[in-house]
Amino acid sequence: MVLKNSKVLFRQVFPNAWNPIITTLSGWLASLLTGAFFVEYVFNFRGLGDLTIQSLSQFDVPVVLGCCVVTVSVFIVTNLFVDILYSLTDPRIKI
């Protein structure tokens, strides 16, 4: 008895492959957010990175703290979303 390729993929391969895929995508998202700061600075785009750099150069502590809180909040929400996806894709993982 031979199984179809699609049945093997969807029942055996994909359930075991989702966790590394999710981990990789979340790492890429963190890199994109960090890289956006440098891209904004180099190409003189207006954004959170530009605001952070200007605030640092002017010693505007409350704005720097606000920018850090926004950035850290994005990382926390991303990690929370990844943890929820882990529990949905792998029944061995409980939240």
C-alpha positions as CSV (number, residue, x, y, z in Angstrom):
1,M,0.0,0.0,0.0
2,V,1.4,3.3,-1.1
3,L,0.5,6.7,0.4
4,K,-0.1,9.7,-1.8
5,N,2.5,12.5,-1.6
6,S,0.0,15.0,-0.5
7,K,-1.2,12.8,2.4
8,V,2.4,12.3,3.6
9,L,3.1,16.0,3.4
10,F,0.0,17.2,5.2
11,R,-0.1,14.5,7.9
12,Q,3.6,13.9,8.6
13,V,5.8,16.7,7.2
14,F,4.0,20.0,7.7
15,P,2.9,19.4,11.4
16,N,6.6,18.9,12.3
17,A,7.8,21.7,10.1
18,W,5.6,24.5,11.4
19,N,7.6,25.4,14.6
20,P,10.9,26.0,12.8
21,I,9.1,28.0,10.1
22,I,7.3,30.2,12.8
23,T,10.6,30.7,14.7
24,T,12.4,31.8,11.5
25,L,9.7,34.2,10.5
26,S,9.5,35.8,13.9
27,G,13.3,36.3,13.8
28,W,13.0,37.9,10.4
29,L,10.4,40.3,11.7
30,A,12.7,41.4,14.5
31,S,15.5,41.9,12.1
32,L,13.2,43.9,9.8
33,L,12.1,46.2,12.6
34,T,15.7,46.7,13.7
35,G,16.9,47.3,10.2
36,A,14.2,49.9,9.6
37,F,15.9,52.2,12.1
38,F,19.1,52.1,10.1
39,V,17.3,52.5,6.7
40,E,15.4,55.5,8.0
41,Y,18.6,57.1,9.2
42,V,20.6,56.4,6.1
43,F,17.9,57.4,3.5
44,N,16.5,60.3,5.7
45,F,13.0,58.8,5.9
46,R,10.7,60.1,8.6
47,G,9.7,57.4,11.0
48,L,10.2,55.9,14.4
49,G,14.0,55.4,13.8
50,D,14.5,59.0,12.7
51,L,12.5,60.2,15.7
52,T,14.6,58.1,18.0
53,I,17.9,59.3,16.5
54,Q,16.8,63.0,16.7
55,S,15.6,62.6,20.2
56,L,18.9,61.0,21.2
57,S,20.9,63.8,19.7
58,Q,18.8,66.4,21.5
59,F,18.8,64.5,24.8
60,D,15.0,64.3,24.8
61,V,14.6,61.5,27.3
62,P,10.8,61.2,27.4
63,V,10.6,60.8,23.6
64,V,13.5,58.3,23.6
65,L,11.7,56.3,26.3
66,G,8.4,56.4,24.3
67,C,10.2,55.1,21.2
68,C,11.8,52.3,23.2
69,V,8.4,51.4,24.8
70,V,6.8,51.2,21.3
71,T,9.6,49.1,19.9
72,V,9.7,46.8,22.9
73,S,5.9,46.5,22.8
74,V,6.1,45.3,19.1
75,F,8.7,42.7,20.1
76,I,6.5,41.5,23.0
77,V,3.4,41.2,21.0
78,T,5.3,39.4,18.3
79,N,6.7,36.9,20.8
80,L,3.2,36.4,22.3
81,F,1.7,35.8,18.9
82,V,4.5,33.2,18.2
83,D,3.9,31.4,21.5
84,I,0.2,31.2,20.7
85,L,1.0,29.9,17.2
86,Y,3.3,27.3,18.8
87,S,0.5,26.0,21.0
88,L,-1.9,25.8,18.0
89,T,0.5,24.0,15.7
90,D,2.0,21.6,18.2
91,P,-0.3,19.8,20.7
92,R,2.6,19.0,23.0
93,I,3.1,22.7,23.8
94,K,0.7,24.2,26.4
95,I,0.4,27.9,27.3
